[in-house]
Amino acid sequence: MNKAGEKALEWLIEKEDTELIGVYESEKAFEAIREERPELVISSGFEHIVPEEIIDVPEKGIVNLHPSYLPYNRGAHPFIWPLIGDTPAGVSIHFMNEALDEGPLIARKKVEKRPDDTAKTLRDRLMDQQFELFKDSWGKILQGKAKPQELEEGSKHVKSDLDDISQLNLEKEMSLEDAIDLLRGLTYGDEKLAFFTESGETYRLGLSIEKE
């Protein structure tokens, strides 16, 4: 469960008209859904693919909180790609279907990309905005109001895409702006995702940008 999910959980616990059946962060959730047959399931940062037969169990469906402006950056690491490419940053809420992050869209909201953002700072802001959008969309969730995503306009990433860009090619020509954006996307707090090798040694690097 990510930070948006933790905030959503706290909010739902306090709602008098909502009965919380259980909280799961592993595949044990699937058996629990089969047995309990909840009316609605909320997913936020759940790291397992949900089988179609499980998605069909809750009467009102399974709602996923995804930290991207869908249909852009479906799949893995959605907080990295807006910094590296020209896709918008944002948060979305959608009903799950059998395809990853492609279900009917309940709500979405763009989130500003700042010049001093790294993957960590952008993700933190996305988590806050994700929770706010969830609260604001609760009525639409209960009513089942959603529309199909326009997938042809979007983008999709798998986990291995990050591996493809993390090892830097020091001979590759690119603008200074593109190089900075690449390193912003590959800097997650103290964790430096970018690296290069020289003389058999591996060197990791990140980026720190400070506003005067």
C-alpha positions, 0 to 999 in steps of 0.5 A: 500500500502506498501513501495515498492508500494509507490516507484513503484507509484512514479516511474510510475508517472514519466514515460512519456509512462505510464498513471496512471488511479487511486490508490486504497487501498480498495475494491473500486478498484474492481468497478474502474477496472470494469469501467475503464478497465485498460490495466494493474494493479499493486498490492503491499501490497493490503490487500483484496482478488481479485475476479477472475472476476476482475483478468480477466478484465485487458488485460495484467493482474494484477501484484503482488509484493510479499516480498518472494522468491516464491513459498516459504512463500506464503500468510501472514507475508512472512518476518517472516518465513525466520527467523524462518525456513530454507526457503530463504528470497527474493522478487518476481513479479508474475501475479495474478490468483485465488489462493493466490500468486500462479500465473505465476512468472515474476521474483524473487530474493533472499535477504540475511538474516543477523545474526542481522535481526529481522522481521522489518529489514528484511522487510525494506530490502525486500521493497527496493529490491522489488522496484528494482526488479519491475523496472528491470522487467518492460519490462517483465511485459509489454511483459507478460513473466512469467512461472508457479511456482513449488508449490510443492517446496514452503510453505504457511502461513495464518494469524493464523499461527502467533498466533500459534507461538506467545504464547511461551511455556516455557517448550518446549525444543529447541536449543538456536539457534532456540530460538533466531531465533524464537524471531528474527521473532517475533520482529518487531521494538518496537512491541513485538509479542512474549508473555507468561503468568505467574500467570495470567499476560501476558509478552511480549518480543522481541530481540535486536542484535547488531553487534560489 
